[in-house]
Amino acid sequence: MALLTAAFSAQAYVQGEGEPEGEAHVYNIDLNSLDIANNRVGGRTPEFTWNLGSNYVVNFHCDSGSIINEAISYTTKSTMQPSGNNRFKLNDYLDVEASVWIAGNVNKYIPAPFTNYSNRLRQNSCFSGPGGSVARVNNVQSGSRGKVVFIVTKPIINGINITGQALLDLAGDLGGQAIPSTPISRVIISSGLITVPDRCVFNKGQKIAVEFGTLPNAASKLDGNNYKQSVPIHVECEGGSFSQGALNIELGIQTTTASGTASFNHQLLGTLSNGQKRSDLGILLQDTNGRPVVPDQFYEMKGFYKNQGDWNLTAAPMANAGAGSVKEGEFEASATVVAKFQ
């Protein structure tokens, strides 16, 4: 028996598709601070323009035949979901509009998304043959310039920090006969702060800490009724819309990525030991009437005066009833008090 081995490329490219030399060229943009003066649905930040001015190399493939004197066409892709015409959903509070500069004989900003938008500069060729079917273009700039605007879809309190948010990927095709899928450049918002005049302060900015002390490890005793601790939350909201009168304020407890909710009951806060998620213990939150406060849900605040008031909760450890006993050792849980208004 004879064994025949051969090496094949792990990537197949459509006719004319561009491949970045190395990884996709990354453009990191720093928004610094953008202000939304009109913190209402439809309110917009000032337009932010970036111009990073660097070139990168793209190899265009033409295995199916030569491409002679053609323009480069560009296609945008995004991990964000579309949200209407030329808009993407950034999060629950903001949409984003982005435009990318197309050079060549276009020389203007084109709103994303777009597919196979030609730069109208017919100067590049790719010759197909046994010696290779790749054209190397070393002065590509797509993605190096652009504009972005953020639009309010739900009023914001205390602003939003944006870090490491992928904005757009760009793919290129020589001749524009196929829709490319390989990113040649990537635009990432490395950092930025969206500020608003509307502000809520909890407990005068002090961290809320709850200590349970020493607890038994019998699951039957950790039933959500024993070892309750008070969690007083004082709220003061001011500025922006709050300065115009009393608003309907809703508060919620937002879980962190690490602890999240308890795996055995998503109405409880999850707990960690040494950074690892526990499956035997959660934290039950309740209001003054003994009703559960479910993480990641909002509750309307009654009795607030001039957009100020108190949301007094209790916290109690609650074991997984099927566990029998709870593993010994220290544990922790973390969450964030968040607000929204109408």
Secondary structure, DSSP 8 states (H G I E B T S, - for coil): ---------S----TTBEEESSS-EEEEEEEEEEE-SS-STT-B---EEEE----EEEEEE-TTS-EEEE-EEEEEE-SSEE-STT-EE-SSSEEEEEEEEETTTT-EEEES--SSEE-----EEE--STT--EEEEEEE-TTSEEEEEEEESS--SS-EEEEEEEEEEEEEEESS-S---SEEEEEEEEEEEEE-S-EEEEGGG--------S---BGGG-BSSSS-EEEEEEEEEESGGGGGS---EEEEEEE-TTT-EETTEEEEEEEEETTEEEEEEEEEEE-TTS-B--TT-EEE--S-BTTEEEEEEEEEEEE-GGGSB---S--B--EEEEEEE-
